[in-house]
Each structure stands twice: as C-alpha cells, then as structure tokens.
Amino acid sequence: MDACIGSFRSLTGPQRRVNRSFRCGLLLAGLLWLAVTSPLSAADVRTTNFLVMAPTPELARAVGDAAEGFRRDLAIYWLGGELPPWPNPCPIRVVAGPNLAAQGVTTYNRSPVRDFQMEVVGSPQRILDSVLPHEVTHTILATYFGRPLPRWADEGICTTVEHHSERAKHEAKLREFLRSRRGIAMNKLFLMTEYPSDVLPMYAQGYSVCQFLIAQQGPRALVAFLGDYMQKPSWTQHVRNHYGYESLAELQEAWLAWVADGSGPVDAYVKQRTPAAPAALAAADSQTPNASTPDPASLASNLALAAAAPGTGTDGWYSRLRREAISAGETAPRDAGAGRNSRPQPSPQGRSPLHSVSQPQPEQGVVPGGSWVGSGPAAAPHVRAADGGYRPGSVSSGGSYLR
C-alpha cells in the first residue's frame, strides 16, 4: 500500500490531475450508491397536520394525503365537524412490506393532549385502508376529549373503521373466545383500567360492543354516551339514559344474543330507539343509522384509492354520505366546527405524561409480564420502555397503551 501511495505522490502534471479526477469520480459514485441503497433514500412529505417518513416518495404522498382525508372525514363522521389544525404536525413513520402484519402505534402527551407521533406497519394496501384510519381515529378522539377514552371503547371505535378483512379477524376471534369462555363480563370490561393478561378478547369484544351500539343510534350517539360517562362516571346511568338498558347485565344479554344471531341487524335487540339528548355533544346532530348510511370502514378503501389519484374531486366518502342523506330527506351531517365547544373537559391525572395506543394482531398478544408474543420482523411496534423492553398497558408507570 505504501508503494502505491508513493507512486501516486510521484505523479506530476496532467497525470496527477487525471488520477485525482478518477478518485473523485469513484467517491461520487460510491456516495450515489449509498444514497440509493440506504435508508437515506426514504422520502419525507409534509402536509398540514402530518410529517410522513416513508420508503418511497409515492408512498409518502399517499399516506400524507390519506391521513389528512381520514382526519377530516372521520372527525365529521364521529363528531359532526372537522378538528382545527394541530400546533405541531404528527410524524408518521411508515414501515412497509408485502408480508408485514398490519399494526401501528400512536404516542402523545397526555395532559394537555398534544405532540402526536405515529408508526404504521404492513403492506401499503393495509396501511392505507386499515392501520392509518385506525391510528388517525385515536388522534381524533384524544384531541376531542382531551384525554384517553376507556380502553375497550378507544380500541373498539378505532377498529370499526378498518378494512373488512381486518375486522373479520376480530369477529372470528370473538366467537372463538366466547366458545372457550374467554369472554369478559360487561361490568368488568367497562371498568378495566389496565390490560388483562389475556388481552386479545378485550380488543375483539370492545370492537363488537361498539358495533352493536353504533348500529342502534349511530356514531355520534356513542361519542355522546362516552362523553357523559367521562364527565360523570356511572355506566349504569348512562347505558339507561342513552340506550335504554337497565344495567350492564341487560346490555350484555342483548349483545350476546345479537352475536349468537350472527351480528346482523340490531332491531330485535334495541331497547331505546330515540336517542337521548347528548350532554357531551349538545351542539352536534345525532345521526340515526339507516339503509343509505355507508359502512364507516368504506372510508378507508375510498381514501386509499383517492390518495393515489391526481385529485379527490367531490366523490369522497363524506361527499357521498352527505348526498345520500339529503336524497333520503334527512339533515346532512353538520359542517366543520359542530360541537367543538361542548367537548368534555380533561381532568387532572397523576399519571405518566406520555400515552400510547398500539395494535396487536389476532395472532399476537401480550403475556402477563408485558412482553409481546408473535413472530416475524414486525412482531411488535417500535415502542420501548426505558429498559429496552415493550411494556404495554402500564400507563401509570410510564408504559404504553395498546391499541
């Protein structure tokens, strides 16, 4: 090597300039190769409320456009109006691959609710039509209520907007859990403050109960029901006021009968057909479900397709919902801003300032110690405790809140 260096030093004039240019060319070629083959080639896209970091510019733009669309249309669907822009954009880290299980995690400061951060994992299709709407719904609910919802409701509501293939997994698991006596009594499910060791039944059952209640009186009535509980914690009182069931036990009996009947129409199981006057959403219209109201999860597929299109036009999910409601002779969903001033106020909580919501798959779960079980490169979202291990559910000790 010394001889080689010496030979370079012995060069003079044009020879030295030629070799210097040759070496510079090799260096530039190496840097270009690194830029193409390393994570540095990942693309960043900034929208009004999100900062997307994805493997390709096309996927970054698709995720950014879809996230903004979900934030707008799902807020209108659940709350009656759009949310104001966040002070700081929510970073979204996209981990995409054809064989990755669909999952995600969202972290935010608990009091006041702010500084959202998100990671979405899966195939590009499942990210756009399931993981992203689920995680964005977490941010909508947290922004509106100013604190986390009860766990069964937070996860249940967010699962209702996923693709039907993902929801079908939870429905199949629910039947399996009920047959094997792994179901959770309603008075225990509604009062859970920490994750059970057998966590997956909570997700499947929470999703099914939310579907049951939404089918009766619509999405905004469910939000009003939860808002009233968060202001005055009494499930029995609010179940009676909003849905007509005399107790959680009666709600459980009706829900179990509905599930046994195939989780179809709810008419035979409804106790109260006229929505109660919502205290938490006094300024928002109540929306009674009907044949013309599309499945909320259809929003995911519509926006996933629109994200790759040059323009969204007027054929988006909410535009069609509005036209269908008007053609049916109903009051169209309220415009932006409806119900913002009636949101429940956050209460001081002596807990960790950081709050996370994440998504285990039906094939995965957590063992009592809090570690993930499952396999594959994306067996768990990248949320780690200080000791390097995943710690779900232990919010009071600085842990994470599973989606």
Residue pairs with C-beta under 8 A, 6 or more apart in sequence:
8 16
8 19
11 19
34 40
35 41
41 55
42 53
42 54
42 55
42 56
42 60
43 53
43 54
43 55
43 56
43 57
43 59
43 60
44 51
44 52
44 53
44 60
45 51
45 52
45 54
45 57
45 60
45 61
45 63
45 64
46 52
46 64
46 89
47 64
47 65
47 67
47 68
47 89
48 68
48 85
48 89
49 67
49 68
49 71
49 85
49 86
49 89
49 90
50 63
50 64
50 67
50 68
50 89
50 90
50 91
50 92
51 89
51 90
51 91
51 92
52 60
52 61
52 63
52 64
52 67
52 91
52 92
52 94
53 60
53 91
53 92
53 93
53 94
54 60
54 63
54 94
54 96
55 94
55 96
58 308
59 94
59 96
59 124
60 94
61 307
62 124
62 128
62 304
62 307
62 308
63 92
63 94
63 120
63 127
63 128
63 132
63 307
64 92
65 303
65 306
65 307
66 128
66 132
66 303
66 304
66 306
66 307
67 90
67 92
67 132
67 136
69 303
69 306
69 307
69 312
69 316
70 132
70 133
70 136
70 137
70 299
70 300
70 303
71 82
71 83
71 136
71 139
71 140
72 82
72 318
73 299
73 303
73 316
73 317
73 318
74 133
74 136
74 137
74 140
74 161
74 296
74 299
75 81
75 82
75 83
75 140
75 144
76 82
76 318
76 333
76 334
76 336
77 219
77 296
77 299
77 318
77 321
77 333
78 137
78 140
78 141
78 144
78 157
78 219
78 220
78 223
79 140
79 144
79 220
79 223
79 281
79 284
79 338
79 339
79 340
80 220
80 281
80 283
80 284
80 285
80 333
80 334
80 338
80 339
81 284
81 334
81 335
81 336
81 337
81 338
81 339
81 340
82 336
82 337
83 140
83 143
83 144
83 340
84 340
86 114
86 116
86 143
87 114
88 114
88 115
90 116
90 117
90 118
90 139
91 117
91 118
92 118
92 119
92 120
92 132
93 118
93 119
93 120
93 382
94 119
94 120
94 127
95 119
95 120
95 121
95 122
95 378
96 121
96 122
96 123
96 124
96 127
97 122
97 123
97 377
97 378
98 123
99 123
99 376
100 121
100 122
100 123
100 376
100 377
100 378
101 121
101 122
101 361
101 363
101 364
101 374
101 376
101 378
101 379
102 121
102 122
102 123
102 126
102 127
102 130
102 131
102 166
102 359
102 361
103 121
103 122
103 131
103 358
103 359
103 360
103 361
103 364
103 378
103 380
103 381
104 118
104 119
104 120
104 121
104 122
104 131
104 132
104 134
104 135
104 358
104 359
104 381
104 403
105 118
105 119
105 135
105 356
105 357
105 358
105 359
105 381
105 382
105 383
105 400
105 403
106 116
106 117
106 118
106 119
106 135
106 138
106 139
106 356
106 357
106 358
106 403
107 116
107 117
107 118
107 354
107 355
107 356
107 357
107 383
107 400
108 114
108 115
108 116
108 117
108 139
108 142
108 354
108 355
108 356
109 115
109 353
109 354
109 355
110 147
110 148
110 349
110 351
110 352
110 353
110 354
110 355
110 395
111 147
111 346
111 348
111 349
111 353
112 146
112 346
113 142
113 143
113 146
113 147
113 346
116 139
116 142
118 135
118 139
119 381
119 382
119 383
120 127
120 131
120 132
120 135
121 127
121 131
121 378
121 381
122 130
122 131
122 378
125 304
126 163
126 166
128 300
128 303
128 304
128 307
129 162
129 163
129 300
129 301
129 304
130 162
130 163
130 165
130 166
130 300
131 162
131 359
132 300
133 158
133 161
133 162
133 297
133 299
133 300
133 303
134 158
134 159
134 161
134 162
134 359
134 403
135 158
135 357
135 359
135 403
137 157
137 158
137 161
138 154
138 158
138 357
138 403
141 149
141 154
141 157
141 158
142 148
142 149
142 355
144 223
144 343
145 226
145 227
145 230
145 343
145 344
145 346
146 343
146 344
146 345
146 346
147 230
147 346
147 347
147 349
148 154
148 355
148 357
148 395
148 401
149 157
149 226
149 230
150 190
150 192
150 226
150 229
151 192
151 193
151 195
151 202
151 206
151 401
151 402
152 189
152 190
152 192
152 202
152 205
152 206
152 209
153 206
153 210
153 222
153 226
154 357
154 403
155 202
155 203
155 206
155 207
155 357
155 402
155 403
156 203
156 205
156 206
156 207
156 208
156 209
156 210
156 211
157 210
157 222
158 357
158 403
159 166
159 167
159 170
159 203
159 206
159 207
159 210
160 167
160 207
160 210
160 211
160 214
160 296
160 297
161 296
161 297
161 299
161 300
162 297
162 300
163 297
163 300
163 301
164 295
164 297
167 207
167 297
169 361
169 362
170 203
170 204
170 207
170 208
170 362
171 204
171 207
171 208
171 263
172 362
173 200
173 201
173 204
173 362
174 201
174 204
174 205
174 207
174 208
174 259
175 259
176 182
177 183
177 200
177 201
177 204
177 205
178 256
178 259
182 198
182 201
183 201
183 205
184 192
184 196
184 201
184 202
184 205
185 252
186 209
186 248
186 249
186 251
186 252
186 255
187 235
187 248
187 249
187 252
189 202
189 205
189 206
189 209
190 235
190 248
191 235
192 202
194 393
194 394
195 202
195 366
195 392
195 393
195 402
196 202
197 366
197 367
197 368
198 365
199 360
199 365
199 366
199 392
199 393
199 402
200 360
200 362
200 365
203 360
204 362
208 255
208 259
208 263
209 255
210 222
211 263
212 254
212 255
212 258
212 263
212 266
212 269
213 221
213 222
213 225
213 243
214 222
214 289
214 296
215 265
215 266
215 289
216 243
216 266
216 270
216 289
217 242
217 243
217 275
217 286
217 288
217 289
218 275
218 286
218 287
218 288
218 289
218 293
219 287
219 296
220 278
220 281
220 284
220 285
220 286
220 287
221 242
221 275
221 276
221 278
221 286
221 287
223 280
223 281
224 242
224 275
224 276
224 278
224 279
224 280
224 281
224 284
224 286
225 238
225 239
225 242
225 243
225 278
226 280
227 278
227 279
227 280
227 281
227 343
227 344
228 238
228 241
228 242
228 278
228 279
228 280
229 235
229 238
230 280
230 344
231 279
231 280
231 344
231 345
232 238
235 248
236 247
236 248
239 245
239 247
239 248
239 251
240 246
240 247
241 276
242 272
242 275
242 276
242 278
243 251
243 271
243 272
244 270
244 271
244 272
245 251
245 254
245 271
245 272
250 271
254 269
254 271
255 269
257 269
258 264
258 266
258 268
258 269
261 268
275 286
275 288
278 284
278 286
279 342
280 342
280 343
280 344
281 339
281 342
282 339
282 342
283 338
283 339
283 340
283 341
283 342
284 334
284 338
284 339
284 342
285 331
285 333
285 334
285 338
287 293
287 333
290 328
290 330
292 324
292 325
292 327
292 328
293 321
293 324
293 325
294 317
294 320
294 321
294 324
298 317
299 317
299 318
302 316
302 317
303 316
303 317
306 312
306 316
318 333
321 333
322 332
322 333
325 331
325 332
325 333
326 332
351 395
351 396
352 395
352 396
352 397
352 398
352 399
354 398
355 395
355 401
356 383
356 399
356 400
356 401
357 401
357 402
357 403
358 381
358 383
358 392
358 400
358 401
358 402
358 403
359 381
359 402
359 403
360 366
360 372
360 374
360 402
360 403
361 374
363 374
364 372
364 373
364 374
364 379
364 380
365 372
365 373
365 374
366 372
366 373
366 392
366 393
366 402
367 373
370 389
370 390
370 391
370 392
370 393
370 394
370 399
371 389
371 390
372 379
372 380
372 390
374 380
380 390
383 390
383 400
384 390
385 391
385 398
385 399
385 400
386 398
390 400
391 397
391 398
391 399
391 400
392 399
392 400
392 401
392 402
393 399
393 400
393 401
393 402
394 400
395 401
